[in-house]
């Protein structure tokens, strides 16, 4: 009636697809942009990170951002590099 090899092949294919979907979902959930939803960066955090960066303590600024936001090292490094002080108010 049913070919056992066909059943085995379909089962293996379904398992591979399920594992791939789980891996994809985990990667989506761990993306850095998701960590910053709903105001993950407070003004105090930005100020402290800018102060550390201005005093040549770049690594400490990255460590601070990572600890407060849960970002990866790479994402926190990019964020700290992009930080610029606000222009003076006129």
N, C-alpha and C positions, 0 to 999 in steps of 0.2 A: 504494500500500500504506500506508505511514506518512506522515502529514501532516508536512511539514518544520516548519510553524509550531508544531505541538504539541510536537515534539521540542525546538525552540528554547525554548518557554515552560517546559517541564519542566526543561531545563538551567539556565535563568536562575533559576527558583525554587529549585532545588537549590543553586546558587551563593549565593543570598541567604541561605538557611537556614544553609549552612556558615559564611559570614562572620559571621552573627549569633551562632552558637554559639561561634566563636573569640573574638569581642568579649566575650561573656558570661563565658567561661572566664578571660580576662585580668582582667576586673574582679573576679571572685571571688578570684583569686589575689592581687590587690593590696589586698584589704580589710585595714584596720589590725588587726583582731582576729587575723588570721592571723599577723601579725608577732610577736605576744606569746605564741604557743603555746610550750609547753615552757620556761616560766620566762624569758621575754625581759626581764623587769624584775628586775634584781638588787637586793638591799637597799642596796648601795653607790650604785647609780644613783638609787634613790628618796631616799636621804639627801642626796646631792649636789644633786638637783633641789629638794628641800625647802629646803635651805640657800640656794640661789640665789633661790628664790621669797620666802623670808623676808627677804632683803636687797634686795628690790625689783628683782631682776634676772630678771624674768619671761621676757623674750626669750631670755636666755642659758640658762635652764632648758629652754625649749622646744627650743632649738638642741641642747642636750646630749641630751635625750630622743630627738630625731630622729636624731642621729648614732649613738646606741647601739642603737636599735631598728629604724630604717628606717621609722618611721611617717611619714605625711604631716604637713604643717604643721598642718592642721586637727585631726587626731587627736591629735597631740602637745600642741597647745594645750588641747584638752579634757582630756587626761590631767593636765597640769600644773595646770589650774584645779581639778580634783577632788582633788588631793593635799592631805592634811591631816596635821599632825604627830600622832604617836601620843599617846594620853593618858598622863599620867605613871603609872607603876606604883605601886600602893599597898602 
